[in-house]
Amino acid sequence: MKSVIEKNRRFYEQFVAGMIHEKFPEYEDRIAVGIVGEGSDCFGYDDEISRDHDFGTGVCLWLTDADMARFGNLLSIAYNELVDSAERAYFTERLRERRGVMTVRRFYSNILNIECDAETPRLSEEQWLALDHSCLKTATNGEVFRDDPGVFTAFRQYLMGYYPDRVRRMRLARQLHEYASAFQVNYSRCMTRGDTVAAELCRAKGLSSAMELFFLLKREYPPYYKWTFRALSELDAEGGFAAKLLELSREPLRPEAWKGTKYLPNRLNYKDRIVSLSEEIASEIEVMLAESGLIRVRGRYLETHVDEVLKG
């Protein structure tokens, strides 16, 4: 099955490029074209299940604010006429909002959920801290088929350069704390109390933090949460980290392993496989922190690394 990205490239080459050349020859080198943004198709993750919504054939056409004022409306009319007449898959109304003619500024501002001057590729530390990992991956996924002005690509490459070091360290520290608090402490406390609902929440938070830490340490942005594990599995060359996360997600809660136990902060209940997995995952994160030069003192309790990571 060919990916939607490949199909959209073919659609651009067979239909859109010719339309632009015929109707807008004087602006042909002012229009950036590609498929980037929201939707599994932009990640190359589309399948039969994902095609029940927000699916179809179409491309994004990005203009500067000045060019939008100059000829954007006419280009939008011509493009919409094209997608309504060309041979193609069905084109949902929701997808129309994600494709077609738009400014570079509007595209990045909408995806990042901040107002940004896309023609000046720069974000403040405050803006970086306000961003969500998945929106950054969404802003840098897919493919750009043509961009003679280079404005769209310049901002894209700036984002792909990853977080500033201080911002990355702050995000690492936050997730180290989250993992230790939820999974290395509170999971055991909840199971000792017999509160399995709270324990499941601790496991979920632990999984989420472990994956976020993995991406931060690999200097990659994770996609939208439902695709995060898939992306991690592709990034984890050896597969060991992904295998532990998968086992953790499938391991049933075992209240019987906690019968008659008392909560002792410095004594781990290894009768519960989830506790063992939480420590094994923490150990792998500790190794990655050390290999990245972020810590010098080793230890599996991830809270102990927060200050060192922050201080650099």
N, C-alpha and C positions, 0 to 999 in steps of 0.2 A: 504494500500500500504506500503510495507516494504521499509525502507530507503536504500539508496545506501550504507551507512556505514555498515549496517547489511549484505547486500548482499556481500560487499567486504570482510567482516570478514569471511563469509561462503566460499568465493572463496579462501581466504588464507588458511583456515583450510582444505578444500577439495583438493586443488591443489598445492598451493605454498609451504606450510609447508612440504608436502611429497616430492616435487621436491628438496627442500633444503636438507632434510634429506638423500635422495638417492644420490644426486650428490655432495653435499658439507658437508658431515658429520663432517669433521674436523673444519669447520667454522660455524657450525650451531648456536653456541652461540655467534657469532660475528656479526650477522645480525639483525638490528632493523627493524621491519615491522609495517606498519599501513597505515592509510589514513588521511593525513593532508595537508592543503594548499589551493590553489585557486580552486574555483568552488563551486556552491551552494550545491553540494553533500557532501562536507566536513563539511558544516554547518548543514546538515540535512534538508536543505530547498529545495531539489530537488522536482520537480513536472513534470507534463506532458509538461508544457511550457518550462521549463529549459532543457528538454532533446533533444532540437533541435541542441545542440552544446556541445562540450567538455564533452561528456557523454559516459559511458561504465563501464566495470568491470575491476578493476586492483588495485594494491597496490603499495605503496612506499617501497623501500628497502634501508635503510640508512646505510652507512659504514663510518668508519673513513678514513682519507686520506691514512693511511698506509695499511688498508685492501683493499681499492680500488685499490691501486697499486699491491697488492698481488694477489687478485682473482676477482676484480670487473668486469673486462671485460668478463671473463668466466661466471660469475653469470648473467650479463646482457644478454648475448647470450641465456643462458638457460631460463631465465625469458621470453624473447621475443618469444622464440619458444613455451613456454607454453601458453602465452596469445593468440597466433595465432592458437593454436590447441584445447584448452579447450572449453567446452561448455560455452558460455557466451553471453552477449548482444553485440551489435556492439561496436566497439572501435575506436573512432575518432583519427585522426593523432594528433590533438592538445592535446588530452588527453595523448598521449604517452609522450609528453614533461613534463607532470605533474606527471606521475607515473613511475615505474620502478626503476632501480638501480641508486643511486646518493650518493654523500658524504653528511655528516651532515653539513659540512661547506658550500657546494654549496647550499644546500636547504635553510638554514637560510640567507645566504648572498643574494640570489636571491629574497626571499620573503621580507626581510627587506630593500633591496636595499642599503645595506652598506656592506663593507667587514668586516666580523667578524670571530674571532677565536672561532668556536663553541665548541671546546674541552676545552675552558676556559670560562665558563659562566659569562661574565662580559662585560658591555658596559660603555663607558664614558658618562658624562653629555651631551657633544656635540653630541654623537651618539643618545642618547635618544631623544634629541630635534629635531633631523633630521627625526625621525621616524613618520610615519603616523599611526593614530589609527587603520585603517582598516588592515594595513599590520601586526600589532601586533596580531590582532584577527585571521588573516589568518595563522599566524605562530603557533597559539596555539589552533586551532579548531580540529575537527575530533577525531580520537582515535588512540592510539598506541597499537598494538596487542601483540607485543613482543619486549623487549629491554634488553637483558642480559648485554651488555656492559654499558648501562645507559648513554652514552654520549648524545644521542639525547634527552632523557627525562630530563637530568640535565639542558640543555639549555632551554628546554620548560618550566620547572618549574621556572627557573630564570625569564623568561619573564612573566609568569603568576603571579609572585610576585608583578607586577604592577610597575608604574613609581616611581622613587625616589621622596621623598616628595617635594623637591625644583622644580623638573621638573613638577610635577603635579600642583603645585601652579602657575607656570608660564603659563601652558596651561589653567588653570582655569581663570586666570587674562585676558588672551588674549580673551577668549570667552565671558567673562563678558563685556569686552569693545566692542566686535563685536556686541553682542546682544543689548546693550544700544545704540550704535551708529546707527546701521542699523534700529532697530525696534522701539526703544523708542524715537528716535529723527528724523531720516531721513525719516521714513515712513510718518509721519505727514507733514513734510516739502514738500515732493513730492506730497502728495494728495492735499495740499493747493495750489500748483502750477498747479494741474491738470495733472501731469506727472504720469500716471498710469503704464507705463512700468517700470519706476524707482521704483515706489511703490511696484510692484510685485517682483522686485529684492530684495528690503528691506525685504519683507515678507519671501522670500526664504532664505535669510541670517539669518533672525531671527529664522526660523524653524531649520536650520542647527546648529546654535549656541546653541539653547535650547536643542537639542538632545545631542550634544557633552557635554554640561554642565551636563546633567543628567547622562551620562555614567561616566564622571570624578568624579562626586559626589558619584556614586555607586561603584567606583573603578573597572570598567569593561571596556573592549575595545569594541567599536562598530564594526560591520562588514562593508564590502563594502557598499557604500551609498544606493544602491537599497534595501538592506536588513536591513538598520539601524532602520527604524520604526518598522519592525516586531520584531527585537531583543529587542527594547525598550519596546514594548507592552508585551513581555514575561517577561521582567525584572520588569516592573511596576506592583507590586503585587496588589495594590488597583485599578489601572486602570485610576485614575483621570488625571494624567499628560498626558498619551497617548490620552485620550479622548479630552483634550483641543487642543492638537496638531492636531488631526484629524479634529476637528471642524474648527480650524484655516486654515487648508489646503483646506477646502471645502467652506469657507465663501467667497462669491463674493465681488469684490471691489464695493464700493458704492460712486461714485463721487458726487451724490446728497447730501450726508451727509456733504459735504465740501463746498457747494455753499454758498457764502456770508461770509465765515469764514476768519479770519486772523490768521496767525501763531503766537502763543504765547507759548514760551517754557514751561511755568509753568501751562498752562491750557490745559488739555487733552480733545479731542473731542470724548466723549463717545457715540455720535450719530452713530459713526462708530464702529460696533461690533469687527472689527479687532483690534482697539485700546484697547478695553476692554479686549480682549483675551491676547493681548501682556502684559498687566499689571497683569492679573491673572496668567499667566505663570511665569512672573518675580517674583510675590509674592511666588509662590511655590518654585522657585529656591532659593529665599531669605531664606525660611524656611529650606530648605535642607542645605544651607550654615551654618546657625546657629546651626542646629542639628549636623553638622559635626565638630563644634567647630572652623570654619574658620573665623567667624565674631562675633562681640559682639554688634555692633551698627546696628539696623535694618533699612531697607529702600528698597522700590521696585525699585528705580532707580539703576540698577546694576553697573553702572560706579562708584558709590560711594564706592563700596566694593573692587575695584581693588587693592588699596595700602595696605589695611589690609590683603587681601589674599596673596599678594606677600611677605609682611614682616613677616607673620606668628606670 
